[in-house]
Amino acid sequence: MNRRQFLECSSIFFCGLTASQLGVSLTAEQRVHLTTADNYLNRDVSFFDSQQRSDIVAIADAIIPRTETPGAVDARVPRYVELMVSNWLTDPERKLFMAGLDQLQQRSRQRGDSFSELGITEQLALLEQLESEAGDHSWYDFGNIRREYLSDAPFICQIKELTVWGFFSSEVGATQVLRYKHMPMYFDGDVPLDSQESAWYSGAIE
């Protein structure tokens, strides 16, 4: 099983989704894994200390805030991130993640407080600074989607990817934000939208 397939399985574990909701077809190896592995929903996790956990919550909330739709915190993305960093990243990837988180915390303290206690304007400025510094990495290559997890990706890329994947593969993200009416991957090029539906609406004509 490759890492993308394992990530799909972890989303099914953590978010209580089915393969059809994720728009994937499971391989035989994935089906065996799902029937034999521990359920992520019931797994304890205590990898981060309390400050790191608070900062991860703030980072996830800054990346996908609650607006008229739920945000990353509503979808329990911070716990998903902690589970993935603890159990899924390789040792070198985990070292990169933790070093990046430590660097972010140091820069936050230089501004007078922990990241989670800073105002959203300062939080976004720090995250944008990290993104600017990482901008030359291949993670940002145009059209670089549905690819294997890049092991040398900087912290800002790691946390963004885990946050987005965790959110949109969660029940909250899949049903209250993407709002699928039919099985994912169904395409209809002529779907009328009412005044309450966004252009990215994923439903289809009844």
C-alpha positions, 0 to 999 in steps of 0.5 A: 500500500502506498502512502496516498492509499494509507492516507485514504484509509486514515481518513476513513478511520478518523472521519467515519466516511466510506470510500464512496464518500471520498471518491476512491475505490479501495484496493484489496490491500486497503480493505484488509488494512481497514478490517485489521487495523486499530480504529483511529476514532478510538486511539489515544494520542498525546504526541504534542505538549499542551502548547504545541497542541494549542498552536496546532489548533490556531494554525488549522483555524487560520488555514480553514477558519469558520465562516458561514460554513464549519472550519477545521476545528469543527472537523477535529482537524487538529487531532487528525494532524496530531495522529498523522504526525505521531503515527504516519510521518516517517522519522525525517518527516516528523523531524522536519515538522517538529523543527518547523513548529518550533521555529514558528513558536520562536518567531511568535515569542519574538512578537511577544506571545505564543502563536495561539495567543497572537491576533489573527493578523499576526498569525497570518503574517507569520504563516505567510512568512513561512510560505514565502520562504518555502516558495521555491520548493517543488511542493508549489509546482503548478498542477502538483496535485494527487501526488505522493506525500513529499518527504522533504516538504517544509513545515508550512507545506506539511501542515497545510496538506494535512489540514486540507486533507483532514478537513475535506475528507471529514464528514463535516467538510464532505457534507457541509462544505462540499455538500455532495448530493450524489457520489463524488466524481459524478459530473454534470456540466449543466447544474442550475444553482439557486441563490444560496449555492456557491459556484463550487457546489457539487450537487447534481440535478435531482 
